[in-house]
Amino acid sequence: MTTQTPTASASPFNENDLQRLVEFAQLVTSAQDAMSDDMVNRLASTMSEGISLLDRLTRNDGLTHLLREIDRPENQRFIICMSNAFTQASRELATAPPLGGGLGGLLKLISDPGVQEGLRLLAFVGSRMSTSLREVHRRGL
C-alpha cells in the first residue's frame, strides 16, 4: 500500500469547481449591473418581510394545526367541493333574478332540498365548532 503526500500546489478545489465559482460570480455581477439601487432595495425589503412572515407563520400553532388538517384527504376533497360550490353559486346568483323578498320568498327558498342540506351542513359545523371552542377554553389552549 502506498501513500501519497500532498504537494505544496495541491488545492481543495479542482479546475471545474473554480470555473463554476467564477461563473457564479459573473452571474451575480451581471445581476447587480442589471438592477438599479431601488430594485435591489425593494428586493432586499421583500425578502426580509418574506422571511419575517415565514418565521411568524411557522411559530403559529393554530396555523400549523390548520395546515395539518387541510393536508388530510377528506379535507382536501371538502375544500375542492366548497370552492366549486362558490364558483357555481356566484355564476347562478349573477344570472338569477332578484327574489321578491318577504315571508313567501323565504319559504320558497327554504323548500329547496339543496338549501336545506346547506343549512344542515352549517348546523353541523356550528355545533362542532361550539364544542371545540368550549374545549379549547376549558383546557386553556
N, C-alpha and C positions, 0 to 999 in steps of 0.2 A: 504494500500500500504506500502510495506516495502522497506527500502533502505539498501543496503549492503555497508559496508565500506570496503575499500581495506585494506588488511593486509600488514604488512611490507614485506612479502615474495612475494607479487603479482608482476608479470613481464609482460611487454607489449608483450612478446613472449611466445608462448606455446611450448611444447616439440617438436612438429613436425617442427615448424619454426626453432628452434635451430638445430635440426637434419639436415634439409636441408642446413642451413648455414655451418655446419661442413662438409657436403658432397661437397658443392661448394668449400670450402677452400681446401679440399683434391684434388679436380679436378684441381684447379689452381696450387697447389703444384706439382702434378703429371705432369702437362703440363710444368711447369718450369723445372722440373728434366729431362724431355724427350728432351727438346730443348737446344741446345748449345747457348752460348752468341751470336755467329754470327747469328744464326737463329732468336733469339729474336731481335737483332738489325735490321736485314733485315725486319722482320715483322713490327716492330715499324716504320721503314722508309717508308715501303709500305703503312701502314695505314695513316701516316702523309701526304704522297703525294696524296693518295686517297681522304682524307678529303679536302686537298687544292684544288685538281681538282674539286671535287664536289662543293665546295664553289664558284670557278670561273665559273663553268657551270651554277649554279643557279642564278648568277648575270649577265649572258649574255642574254640581251633582245632578240637579234637575234635568239639565240639557243632556248630560251623559246618559242618564236613565232613559230619557225620551228617545235618544238615538238608538239605544239597545232595543227598546220596544219597537221602534219603527223597523228595525232590521229583521224582525220576526216575519216569516212568510205570510201569515194571516193578516198582519197589519199592513204589509205591502199591498196585498190584494184589496184591503179595505180602502187604502189611500187611492189606489187606482180607480176603484168604483166611485169613491167620493169625487175625485177630480172629473171623471166622466159625467157624473150627475150634475156638477156645477156647470160644465160646458153645455150640456143638453138643456138644463133649466134656463141658462142665460139666453140661449137661442129661442127657446119656447116663449119666454117672457117678452122678448123683444118683438115677437110677431103676434102674440096673443092680444086680443082686445082687452082693454081695462075692465075689471069687474065692476058691477053696478054698486057694490057695497051693501051695507045693511045686513040684517039677520038672515035674509033669504040667500044672499050671496055666500055668506059664511056657511050656512047649512049645505049649500050645493058643493062648496069646496070640501067640506069635511066628509061628504058622502063618497068622495073618490077613494077607492081602496089604496091607491098609491100614497095619498096624503095620510091616510090612517096608518099605513106602515111607517111612513116617515116620522109621524108623531110618536109612534111606538118606539122607534129607534132612539129618538131624542129622550123619551122617558127612560129607556134602559140606560143610556149614557148618563143622564142626570142622576139616576138612582145610584149607579156605581160610583160616580164622581162624589156624590154626597157622602157615601160610606167611606170612600178613600180619604176625603178631606177630614172627616171626623177621626179616622185612624191616625192620620199624619199629625193632627194637632194633639191627639191624646198621647202619642209617643214623643211629641216634641221634635219631630224631624225637621 
